Amino acid sequence: MKINEKKKISLEKKINEKKELIFKEDGQEYAQILKMLGNGRCEAYCFDGIKRLCHIRGKLKKKIWINVGDIVLVGLRDFQKDKGDIMSKYSPEESKYLRTYGEIPSETPIQSHFNLKN
């Protein structure tokens, strides 16, 4: 088995893996990524109506790739209202569940995940 085939199989397992849906708590907000700025930072539109500069936590860096249009959970900062930290990323399937539960607005566009090529 080639190395690329192993990576493809492990990636397919990660995509199909079911995990518990995380809902927001106090001090957290759902957001959609608008622009990647580099250096682990991005601009996100939080669904409370504020654009925030968000920092990708070290736990997520290089493990979970975040792209423009992704739905994420942002931890708000008490001392800086226009900044936040990305706590987790939602898959397109999880984003659809959040939409049906009424957690995010129904007019929010959700990107579907990429197709693996053979």
A tleap script that builds the chain and sets N, CA, C and O, in Angstrom:
source leaprc.protein.ff14SB
mol = sequence {
  NMET LYS ILE ASN GLU LYS LYS LYS ILE SER
  LEU GLU LYS LYS ILE ASN GLU LYS LYS GLU
  LEU ILE PHE LYS GLU ASP GLY GLN GLU TYR
  ALA GLN ILE LEU LYS MET LEU GLY ASN GLY
  ARG CYS GLU ALA TYR CYS PHE ASP GLY ILE
  LYS ARG LEU CYS HIE ILE ARG GLY LYS LEU
  LYS LYS LYS ILE TRP ILE ASN VAL GLY ASP
  ILE VAL LEU VAL GLY LEU ARG ASP PHE GLN
  LYS ASP LYS GLY ASP ILE MET SER LYS TYR
  SER PRO GLU GLU SER LYS TYR LEU ARG THR
  TYR GLY GLU ILE PRO SER GLU THR PRO ILE
  GLN SER HIE PHE ASN LEU LYS CASN
}
set mol.1.N position { 0.851 -1.173 0.000 }
set mol.1.CA position { 0.000 0.000 0.000 }
set mol.1.C position { 0.898 1.238 0.000 }
set mol.1.O position { 1.814 1.346 0.816 }
set mol.2.N position { 0.640 2.148 -0.897 }
set mol.2.CA position { 1.443 3.363 -1.004 }
set mol.2.C position { 1.091 4.340 0.120 }
set mol.2.O position { 0.036 4.247 0.747 }
set mol.3.N position { 2.007 5.273 0.349 }
set mol.3.CA position { 1.798 6.266 1.404 }
set mol.3.C position { 0.575 7.125 1.105 }
set mol.3.O position { -0.198 7.434 2.012 }
set mol.4.N position { 0.389 7.516 -0.161 }
set mol.4.CA position { -0.757 8.355 -0.519 }
set mol.4.C position { -2.081 7.632 -0.276 }
set mol.4.O position { -3.070 8.245 0.124 }
set mol.5.N position { -2.086 6.313 -0.523 }
set mol.5.CA position { -3.302 5.532 -0.281 }
set mol.5.C position { -3.623 5.485 1.209 }
set mol.5.O position { -4.788 5.558 1.597 }
set mol.6.N position { -2.585 5.364 2.046 }
set mol.6.CA position { -2.793 5.365 3.489 }
set mol.6.C position { -3.359 6.699 3.957 }
set mol.6.O position { -4.263 6.735 4.792 }
set mol.7.N position { -2.829 7.796 3.419 }
set mol.7.CA position { -3.326 9.122 3.784 }
set mol.7.C position { -4.782 9.289 3.363 }
set mol.7.O position { -5.596 9.852 4.095 }
set mol.8.N position { -5.096 8.785 2.161 }
set mol.8.CA position { -6.458 8.893 1.649 }
set mol.8.C position { -7.433 8.115 2.531 }
set mol.8.O position { -8.523 8.598 2.835 }
set mol.9.N position { -7.037 6.908 2.941 }
set mol.9.CA position { -7.903 6.082 3.781 }
set mol.9.C position { -8.108 6.735 5.143 }
set mol.9.O position { -9.226 6.753 5.658 }
set mol.10.N position { -7.034 7.275 5.735 }
set mol.10.CA position { -7.168 7.925 7.044 }
set mol.10.C position { -8.005 9.192 6.934 }
set mol.10.O position { -8.755 9.517 7.855 }
set mol.11.N position { -7.885 9.916 5.811 }
set mol.11.CA position { -8.690 11.117 5.608 }
set mol.11.C position { -10.163 10.765 5.469 }
set mol.11.O position { -11.020 11.464 6.008 }
set mol.12.N position { -10.467 9.683 4.750 }
set mol.12.CA position { -11.853 9.238 4.602 }
set mol.12.C position { -12.445 8.852 5.956 }
set mol.12.O position { -13.614 9.133 6.224 }
set mol.13.N position { -11.645 8.211 6.812 }
set mol.13.CA position { -12.117 7.845 8.140 }
set mol.13.C position { -12.437 9.082 8.969 }
set mol.13.O position { -13.434 9.109 9.691 }
set mol.14.N position { -11.590 10.111 8.866 }
set mol.14.CA position { -11.823 11.347 9.617 }
set mol.14.C position { -13.094 12.042 9.152 }
set mol.14.O position { -13.845 12.583 9.964 }
set mol.15.N position { -13.337 12.027 7.832 }
set mol.15.CA position { -14.530 12.691 7.298 }
set mol.15.C position { -15.789 11.961 7.749 }
set mol.15.O position { -16.775 12.603 8.111 }
set mol.16.N position { -15.773 10.635 7.735 }
set mol.16.CA position { -16.953 9.843 8.080 }
set mol.16.C position { -17.138 9.667 9.577 }
set mol.16.O position { -18.172 9.160 10.013 }
set mol.17.N position { -16.165 10.070 10.365 }
set mol.17.CA position { -16.221 9.887 11.811 }
set mol.17.C position { -17.287 10.800 12.431 }
set mol.17.O position { -17.344 11.992 12.129 }
set mol.18.N position { -18.112 10.238 13.284 }
set mol.18.CA position { -19.151 11.010 13.968 }
set mol.18.C position { -18.601 11.500 15.302 }
set mol.18.O position { -17.958 10.749 16.035 }
set mol.19.N position { -18.862 12.764 15.607 }
set mol.19.CA position { -18.466 13.287 16.901 }
set mol.19.C position { -19.627 14.085 17.480 }
set mol.19.O position { -20.548 14.476 16.763 }
set mol.20.N position { -19.570 14.313 18.757 }
set mol.20.CA position { -20.648 15.011 19.441 }
set mol.20.C position { -20.683 16.474 19.006 }
set mol.20.O position { -19.643 17.124 18.901 }
set mol.21.N position { -21.881 16.980 18.757 }
set mol.21.CA position { -22.064 18.363 18.340 }
set mol.21.C position { -21.888 19.295 19.531 }
set mol.21.O position { -22.547 19.130 20.558 }
set mol.22.N position { -20.999 20.272 19.392 }
set mol.22.CA position { -20.696 21.209 20.478 }
set mol.22.C position { -21.527 22.467 20.275 }
set mol.22.O position { -21.426 23.120 19.237 }
set mol.23.N position { -22.350 22.810 21.264 }
set mol.23.CA position { -23.149 24.029 21.213 }
set mol.23.C position { -22.426 25.143 21.952 }
set mol.23.O position { -21.580 24.886 22.809 }
set mol.24.N position { -22.764 26.385 21.615 }
set mol.24.CA position { -22.090 27.515 22.257 }
set mol.24.C position { -22.551 27.677 23.703 }
set mol.24.O position { -23.667 27.306 24.068 }
set mol.25.N position { -21.667 28.237 24.503 }
set mol.25.CA position { -21.944 28.538 25.904 }
set mol.25.C position { -21.766 30.043 26.101 }
set mol.25.O position { -21.568 30.780 25.135 }
set mol.26.N position { -21.836 30.496 27.352 }
set mol.26.CA position { -21.596 31.908 27.632 }
set mol.26.C position { -20.164 32.255 27.261 }
set mol.26.O position { -19.236 31.507 27.570 }
set mol.27.N position { -19.986 33.387 26.600 }
set mol.27.CA position { -18.656 33.804 26.198 }
set mol.27.C position { -18.196 33.185 24.897 }
set mol.27.O position { -17.022 33.294 24.542 }
set mol.28.N position { -19.112 32.529 24.168 }
set mol.28.CA position { -18.791 31.933 22.878 }
set mol.28.C position { -19.835 32.352 21.853 }
set mol.28.O position { -20.957 32.711 22.210 }
set mol.29.N position { -19.460 32.305 20.577 }
set mol.29.CA position { -20.368 32.690 19.509 }
set mol.29.C position { -20.006 31.902 18.246 }
set mol.29.O position { -18.843 31.559 18.027 }
set mol.30.N position { -21.021 31.620 17.418 }
set mol.30.CA position { -20.785 30.980 16.131 }
set mol.30.C position { -20.341 32.048 15.143 }
set mol.30.O position { -20.768 33.199 15.234 }
set mol.31.N position { -19.479 31.668 14.193 }
set mol.31.CA position { -18.988 32.632 13.206 }
set mol.31.C position { -18.700 31.916 11.894 }
set mol.31.O position { -18.564 30.694 11.841 }
set mol.32.N position { -18.612 32.722 10.832 }
set mol.32.CA position { -18.226 32.216 9.519 }
set mol.32.C position { -16.961 32.961 9.091 }
set mol.32.O position { -16.880 34.181 9.225 }
set mol.33.N position { -15.988 32.230 8.583 }
set mol.33.CA position { -14.703 32.802 8.193 }
set mol.33.C position { -14.877 33.629 6.920 }
set mol.33.O position { -15.411 33.142 5.924 }
set mol.34.N position { -14.421 34.884 6.962 }
set mol.34.CA position { -14.497 35.768 5.804 }
set mol.34.C position { -13.187 35.816 5.035 }
set mol.34.O position { -13.180 35.787 3.804 }
set mol.35.N position { -12.065 35.892 5.774 }
set mol.35.CA position { -10.767 36.070 5.132 }
set mol.35.C position { -9.677 35.469 6.001 }
set mol.35.O position { -9.677 35.638 7.220 }
set mol.36.N position { -8.751 34.769 5.367 }
set mol.36.CA position { -7.576 34.259 6.071 }
set mol.36.C position { -6.488 35.320 5.977 }
set mol.36.O position { -6.188 35.811 4.888 }
set mol.37.N position { -5.892 35.679 7.123 }
set mol.37.CA position { -4.915 36.758 7.163 }
set mol.37.C position { -3.480 36.257 7.298 }
set mol.37.O position { -2.545 37.035 7.112 }
set mol.38.N position { -3.287 35.005 7.609 }
set mol.38.CA position { -1.945 34.475 7.801 }
set mol.38.C position { -1.535 34.541 9.257 }
set mol.38.O position { -2.165 35.230 10.059 }
set mol.39.N position { -0.473 33.820 9.595 }
set mol.39.CA position { 0.055 33.776 10.952 }
set mol.39.C position { -0.979 33.288 11.972 }
set mol.39.O position { -0.983 33.737 13.118 }
set mol.40.N position { -1.858 32.365 11.552 }
set mol.40.CA position { -2.844 31.805 12.470 }
set mol.40.C position { -3.984 32.750 12.801 }
set mol.40.O position { -4.648 32.586 13.824 }
set mol.41.N position { -4.216 33.729 11.954 }
set mol.41.CA position { -5.279 34.706 12.195 }
set mol.41.C position { -6.249 34.727 11.025 }
set mol.41.O position { -5.887 34.389 9.898 }
set mol.42.N position { -7.481 35.127 11.300 }
set mol.42.CA position { -8.481 35.250 10.250 }
set mol.42.C position { -9.532 36.272 10.670 }
set mol.42.O position { -9.668 36.620 11.842 }
set mol.43.N position { -10.249 36.725 9.686 }
set mol.43.CA position { -11.356 37.652 9.934 }
set mol.43.C position { -12.638 36.842 9.847 }
set mol.43.O position { -12.855 36.121 8.873 }
set mol.44.N position { -13.490 36.957 10.862 }
set mol.44.CA position { -14.717 36.157 10.913 }
set mol.44.C position { -15.905 37.051 11.221 }
set mol.44.O position { -15.799 38.027 11.963 }
set mol.45.N position { -17.043 36.690 10.628 }
set mol.45.CA position { -18.285 37.388 10.913 }
set mol.45.C position { -19.052 36.557 11.938 }
set mol.45.O position { -19.555 35.478 11.626 }
set mol.46.N position { -19.136 37.071 13.157 }
set mol.46.CA position { -19.886 36.380 14.205 }
set mol.46.C position { -21.371 36.644 13.998 }
set mol.46.O position { -21.756 37.709 13.517 }
set mol.47.N position { -22.201 35.677 14.360 }
set mol.47.CA position { -23.632 35.789 14.107 }
set mol.47.C position { -24.342 36.684 15.108 }
set mol.47.O position { -25.571 36.757 15.102 }
set mol.48.N position { -23.586 37.376 15.978 }
set mol.48.CA position { -24.178 38.436 16.789 }
set mol.48.C position { -24.045 39.780 16.081 }
set mol.48.O position { -24.425 40.812 16.635 }
set mol.49.N position { -23.498 39.775 14.840 }
set mol.49.CA position { -23.447 40.966 14.007 }
set mol.49.C position { -22.138 41.725 14.043 }
set mol.49.O position { -22.083 42.851 13.549 }
set mol.50.N position { -21.085 41.163 14.604 }
set mol.50.CA position { -19.804 41.854 14.739 }
set mol.50.C position { -18.735 41.090 13.970 }
set mol.50.O position { -18.649 39.866 14.066 }
set mol.51.N position { -17.901 41.831 13.189 }
set mol.51.CA position { -16.731 41.232 12.555 }
set mol.51.C position { -15.618 41.215 13.581 }
set mol.51.O position { -15.360 42.218 14.246 }
set mol.52.N position { -14.957 40.070 13.712 }
set mol.52.CA position { -13.890 39.948 14.698 }
set mol.52.C position { -12.623 39.396 14.055 }
set mol.52.O position { -12.672 38.606 13.111 }
set mol.53.N position { -11.489 39.834 14.593 }
set mol.53.CA position { -10.198 39.272 14.249 }
set mol.53.C position { -9.991 38.074 15.160 }
set mol.53.O position { -9.932 38.223 16.381 }
set mol.54.N position { -9.881 36.881 14.572 }
set mol.54.CA position { -9.808 35.657 15.367 }
set mol.54.C position { -8.456 34.987 15.215 }
set mol.54.O position { -7.839 35.015 14.150 }
set mol.55.N position { -8.017 34.394 16.293 }
set mol.55.CA position { -6.749 33.681 16.354 }
set mol.55.C position { -7.042 32.183 16.453 }
set mol.55.O position { -7.874 31.756 17.254 }
set mol.56.N position { -6.346 31.390 15.627 }
set mol.56.CA position { -6.527 29.937 15.665 }
set mol.56.C position { -5.689 29.394 16.818 }
set mol.56.O position { -4.477 29.603 16.860 }
set mol.57.N position { -6.323 28.708 17.737 }
set mol.57.CA position { -5.620 28.158 18.896 }
set mol.57.C position { -4.545 27.176 18.465 }
set mol.57.O position { -4.657 26.534 17.421 }
set mol.58.N position { -3.499 27.064 19.283 }
set mol.58.CA position { -2.393 26.160 18.992 }
set mol.58.C position { -2.827 24.713 18.903 }
set mol.58.O position { -2.220 23.927 18.176 }
set mol.59.N position { -3.873 24.348 19.634 }
set mol.59.CA position { -4.405 22.981 19.617 }
set mol.59.C position { -4.943 22.617 18.226 }
set mol.59.O position { -4.894 21.455 17.822 }
set mol.60.N position { -5.453 23.615 17.498 }
set mol.60.CA position { -6.053 23.376 16.191 }
set mol.60.C position { -5.073 23.570 15.039 }
set mol.60.O position { -5.286 23.031 13.953 }
set mol.61.N position { -4.007 24.328 15.258 }
set mol.61.CA position { -3.061 24.626 14.185 }
set mol.61.C position { -2.459 23.344 13.642 }
set mol.61.O position { -2.059 22.464 14.404 }
set mol.62.N position { -2.396 23.242 12.335 }
set mol.62.CA position { -1.817 22.120 11.595 }
set mol.62.C position { -2.506 20.785 11.843 }
set mol.62.O position { -2.059 19.761 11.326 }
set mol.63.N position { -3.574 20.773 12.616 }
set mol.63.CA position { -4.361 19.550 12.805 }
set mol.63.C position { -5.692 19.670 12.074 }
set mol.63.O position { -6.147 18.728 11.425 }
set mol.64.N position { -6.298 20.826 12.188 }
set mol.64.CA position { -7.574 21.093 11.527 }
set mol.64.C position { -7.383 22.318 10.643 }
set mol.64.O position { -7.063 23.402 11.131 }
set mol.65.N position { -7.580 22.139 9.345 }
set mol.65.CA position { -7.394 23.241 8.413 }
set mol.65.C position { -8.685 24.039 8.302 }
set mol.65.O position { -9.762 23.480 8.093 }
set mol.66.N position { -8.561 25.344 8.444 }
set mol.66.CA position { -9.707 26.249 8.397 }
set mol.66.C position { -9.626 27.049 7.109 }
set mol.66.O position { -8.577 27.600 6.776 }
set mol.67.N position { -10.744 27.111 6.384 }
set mol.67.CA position { -10.807 27.810 5.107 }
set mol.67.C position { -11.897 28.872 5.135 }
set mol.67.O position { -12.716 28.917 6.054 }
set mol.68.N position { -11.895 29.723 4.121 }
set mol.68.CA position { -12.920 30.754 3.983 }
set mol.68.C position { -14.275 30.081 3.811 }
set mol.68.O position { -14.411 29.146 3.021 }
set mol.69.N position { -15.269 30.550 4.540 }
set mol.69.CA position { -16.619 30.007 4.451 }
set mol.69.C position { -16.944 28.967 5.502 }
set mol.69.O position { -18.103 28.568 5.626 }
set mol.70.N position { -15.958 28.512 6.266 }
set mol.70.CA position { -16.198 27.505 7.296 }
set mol.70.C position { -16.947 28.116 8.487 }
set mol.70.O position { -16.781 29.294 8.806 }
set mol.71.N position { -17.758 27.304 9.121 }
set mol.71.CA position { -18.458 27.698 10.347 }
set mol.71.C position { -17.596 27.240 11.524 }
set mol.71.O position { -17.182 26.083 11.594 }
set mol.72.N position { -17.334 28.174 12.451 }
set mol.72.CA position { -16.468 27.889 13.597 }
set mol.72.C position { -17.125 28.389 14.883 }
set mol.72.O position { -18.070 29.176 14.854 }
set mol.73.N position { -16.603 27.915 16.001 }
set mol.73.CA position { -17.014 28.387 17.316 }
set mol.73.C position { -15.916 29.309 17.828 }
set mol.73.O position { -14.754 28.910 17.918 }
set mol.74.N position { -16.284 30.545 18.165 }
set mol.74.CA position { -15.314 31.551 18.592 }
set mol.74.C position { -15.496 31.829 20.075 }
set mol.74.O position { -16.607 32.078 20.542 }
set mol.75.N position { -14.397 31.782 20.805 }
set mol.75.CA position { -14.393 32.185 22.200 }
set mol.75.C position { -14.158 33.682 22.283 }
set mol.75.O position { -13.128 34.171 21.820 }
set mol.76.N position { -15.101 34.420 22.867 }
set mol.76.CA position { -14.998 35.873 22.942 }
set mol.76.C position { -14.060 36.285 24.071 }
set mol.76.O position { -13.940 35.589 25.080 }
set mol.77.N position { -13.404 37.415 23.889 }
set mol.77.CA position { -12.506 37.943 24.905 }
set mol.77.C position { -13.231 39.015 25.701 }
set mol.77.O position { -13.919 39.861 25.130 }
set mol.78.N position { -13.076 38.978 27.027 }
set mol.78.CA position { -13.734 39.970 27.882 }
set mol.78.C position { -13.111 41.352 27.721 }
set mol.78.O position { -13.809 42.363 27.797 }
set mol.79.N position { -11.809 41.396 27.500 }
set mol.79.CA position { -11.088 42.663 27.483 }
set mol.79.C position { -10.936 43.256 26.092 }
set mol.79.O position { -10.545 44.417 25.968 }
set mol.80.N position { -11.235 42.491 25.032 }
set mol.80.CA position { -11.183 42.977 23.656 }
set mol.80.C position { -12.429 42.497 22.923 }
set mol.80.O position { -12.544 41.315 22.596 }
set mol.81.N position { -13.355 43.407 22.665 }
set mol.81.CA position { -14.636 43.027 22.065 }
set mol.81.C position { -14.531 42.671 20.592 }
set mol.81.O position { -15.369 41.929 20.080 }
set mol.82.N position { -13.509 43.187 19.893 }
set mol.82.CA position { -13.394 42.937 18.459 }
set mol.82.C position { -12.412 41.821 18.127 }
set mol.82.O position { -12.014 41.680 16.971 }
set mol.83.N position { -12.009 41.020 19.126 }
set mol.83.CA position { -11.103 39.898 18.901 }
set mol.83.C position { -11.643 38.646 19.566 }
set mol.83.O position { -12.422 38.715 20.516 }
set mol.84.N position { -11.211 37.483 19.044 }
set mol.84.CA position { -11.664 36.222 19.614 }
set mol.84.C position { -10.710 35.100 19.260 }
set mol.84.O position { -9.763 35.290 18.497 }
set mol.85.N position { -10.965 33.931 19.821 }
set mol.85.CA position { -10.147 32.748 19.580 }
set mol.85.C position { -11.019 31.636 19.007 }
set mol.85.O position { -12.108 31.375 19.517 }
set mol.86.N position { -10.546 30.983 17.952 }
set mol.86.CA position { -11.306 29.898 17.347 }
set mol.86.C position { -11.153 28.656 18.213 }
set mol.86.O position { -10.046 28.160 18.421 }
set mol.87.N position { -12.283 28.163 18.714 }
set mol.87.CA position { -12.293 27.014 19.623 }
set mol.87.C position { -12.435 25.683 18.878 }
set mol.87.O position { -11.775 24.702 19.222 }
set mol.88.N position { -13.302 25.653 17.855 }
set mol.88.CA position { -13.479 24.430 17.071 }
set mol.88.C position { -14.076 24.776 15.715 }
set mol.88.O position { -14.622 25.860 15.512 }
set mol.89.N position { -13.959 23.832 14.799 }
set mol.89.CA position { -14.488 23.979 13.452 }
set mol.89.C position { -15.597 22.957 13.262 }
set mol.89.O position { -15.492 21.820 13.723 }
set mol.90.N position { -16.662 23.367 12.580 }
set mol.90.CA position { -17.782 22.469 12.305 }
set mol.90.C position { -17.688 21.967 10.871 }
set mol.90.O position { -17.375 22.732 9.959 }
set mol.91.N position { -17.958 20.687 10.677 }
set mol.91.CA position { -18.013 20.118 9.326 }
set mol.91.C position { -19.286 20.623 8.647 }
set mol.91.O position { -20.184 21.125 9.323 }
set mol.92.N position { -19.376 20.499 7.324 }
set mol.92.CA position { -20.609 20.930 6.646 }
set mol.92.C position { -21.860 20.224 7.179 }
set mol.92.O position { -22.927 20.832 7.274 }
set mol.93.N position { -21.726 18.950 7.521 }
set mol.93.CA position { -22.867 18.201 8.063 }
set mol.93.C position { -23.283 18.762 9.428 }
set mol.93.O position { -24.473 18.922 9.701 }
set mol.94.N position { -22.301 19.058 10.278 }
set mol.94.CA position { -22.596 19.628 11.595 }
set mol.94.C position { -23.197 21.021 11.454 }
set mol.94.O position { -24.073 21.404 12.230 }
set mol.95.N position { -22.724 21.784 10.458 }
set mol.95.CA position { -23.267 23.122 10.217 }
set mol.95.C position { -24.738 23.056 9.821 }
set mol.95.O position { -25.534 23.909 10.214 }
set mol.96.N position { -25.093 22.036 9.038 }
set mol.96.CA position { -26.498 21.861 8.652 }
set mol.96.C position { -27.354 21.525 9.867 }
set mol.96.O position { -28.491 21.984 9.981 }
set mol.97.N position { -26.794 20.710 10.787 }
set mol.97.CA position { -27.526 20.407 12.016 }
set mol.97.C position { -27.724 21.673 12.856 }
set mol.97.O position { -28.798 21.886 13.418 }
set mol.98.N position { -26.696 22.505 12.939 }
set mol.98.CA position { -26.823 23.762 13.686 }
set mol.98.C position { -27.902 24.654 13.070 }
set mol.98.O position { -28.641 25.333 13.782 }
set mol.99.N position { -27.983 24.640 11.742 }
set mol.99.CA position { -29.000 25.443 11.062 }
set mol.99.C position { -30.400 24.912 11.368 }
set mol.99.O position { -31.321 25.693 11.608 }
set mol.100.N position { -30.565 23.578 11.360 }
set mol.100.CA position { -31.891 23.021 11.637 }
set mol.100.C position { -32.298 23.227 13.091 }
set mol.100.O position { -33.487 23.356 13.384 }
set mol.101.N position { -31.324 23.260 14.011 }
set mol.101.CA position { -31.623 23.520 15.423 }
set mol.101.C position { -31.860 25.005 15.698 }
set mol.101.O position { -32.246 25.371 16.808 }
set mol.102.N position { -31.632 25.868 14.694 }
set mol.102.CA position { -31.858 27.298 14.873 }
set mol.102.C position { -30.708 28.014 15.566 }
set mol.102.O position { -30.880 29.136 16.043 }
set mol.103.N position { -29.541 27.388 15.629 }
set mol.103.CA position { -28.387 28.014 16.274 }
set mol.103.C position { -27.732 29.057 15.376 }
set mol.103.O position { -27.246 30.077 15.865 }
set mol.104.N position { -27.714 28.810 14.063 }
set mol.104.CA position { -27.181 29.786 13.120 }
set mol.104.C position { -28.296 30.181 12.167 }
set mol.104.O position { -29.235 29.408 11.976 }
set mol.105.N position { -28.221 31.383 11.554 }
set mol.105.CA position { -29.298 31.839 10.659 }
set mol.105.C position { -29.500 30.900 9.470 }
set mol.105.O position { -28.549 30.298 8.971 }
set mol.106.N position { -30.736 30.786 9.031 }
set mol.106.CA position { -31.072 29.849 7.952 }
set mol.106.C position { -30.530 30.298 6.599 }
set mol.106.O position { -30.375 29.468 5.703 }
set mol.107.N position { -30.235 31.592 6.424 }
set mol.107.CA position { -29.718 32.071 5.137 }
set mol.107.C position { -28.193 31.970 5.033 }
set mol.107.O position { -27.618 32.430 4.046 }
set mol.108.N position { -27.538 31.386 6.017 }
set mol.108.CA position { -26.083 31.237 6.002 }
set mol.108.C position { -25.672 30.203 4.970 }
set mol.108.O position { -26.139 29.065 5.023 }
set mol.109.N position { -24.790 30.580 4.010 }
set mol.109.CA position { -24.325 29.581 3.034 }
set mol.109.C position { -23.345 28.620 3.697 }
set mol.109.O position { -22.457 29.038 4.440 }
set mol.110.N position { -23.516 27.327 3.422 }
set mol.110.CA position { -22.645 26.303 3.991 }
set mol.110.C position { -21.950 25.588 2.847 }
set mol.110.O position { -22.597 25.087 1.928 }
set mol.111.N position { -20.631 25.545 2.912 }
set mol.111.CA position { -19.855 24.868 1.868 }
set mol.111.C position { -19.868 23.377 2.111 }
set mol.111.O position { -19.760 22.922 3.250 }
set mol.112.N position { -20.000 22.616 1.034 }
set mol.112.CA position { -19.922 21.167 1.170 }
set mol.112.C position { -18.457 20.753 1.145 }
set mol.112.O position { -17.620 21.456 0.579 }
set mol.113.N position { -18.147 19.618 1.755 }
set mol.113.CA position { -16.762 19.174 1.800 }
set mol.113.C position { -16.315 18.696 0.427 }
set mol.113.O position { -17.136 18.370 -0.430 }
set mol.114.N position { -15.023 18.661 0.234 }
set mol.114.CA position { -14.435 18.317 -1.045 }
set mol.114.C position { -14.601 16.836 -1.350 }
set mol.114.O position { -14.796 16.017 -0.451 }
set mol.115.N position { -14.521 16.513 -2.614 }
set mol.115.CA position { -14.598 15.116 -3.054 }
set mol.115.C position { -13.186 14.573 -3.206 }
set mol.115.O position { -12.308 15.253 -3.738 }
set mol.116.N position { -12.969 13.365 -2.746 }
set mol.116.CA position { -11.666 12.726 -2.897 }
set mol.116.C position { -11.567 12.112 -4.289 }
set mol.116.O position { -12.479 11.424 -4.746 }
set mol.117.N position { -10.445 12.372 -4.953 }
set mol.117.CA position { -10.238 11.810 -6.294 }
set mol.117.C position { -9.518 10.482 -6.190 }
set mol.117.O position { -8.671 10.292 -5.317 }
set mol.118.N position { -9.852 9.569 -7.075 }
set mol.118.CA position { -9.200 8.250 -7.071 }
set mol.118.C position { -7.843 8.324 -7.724 }
set mol.118.O position { -7.145 7.313 -7.814 }
savepdb mol mol.pdb
quit
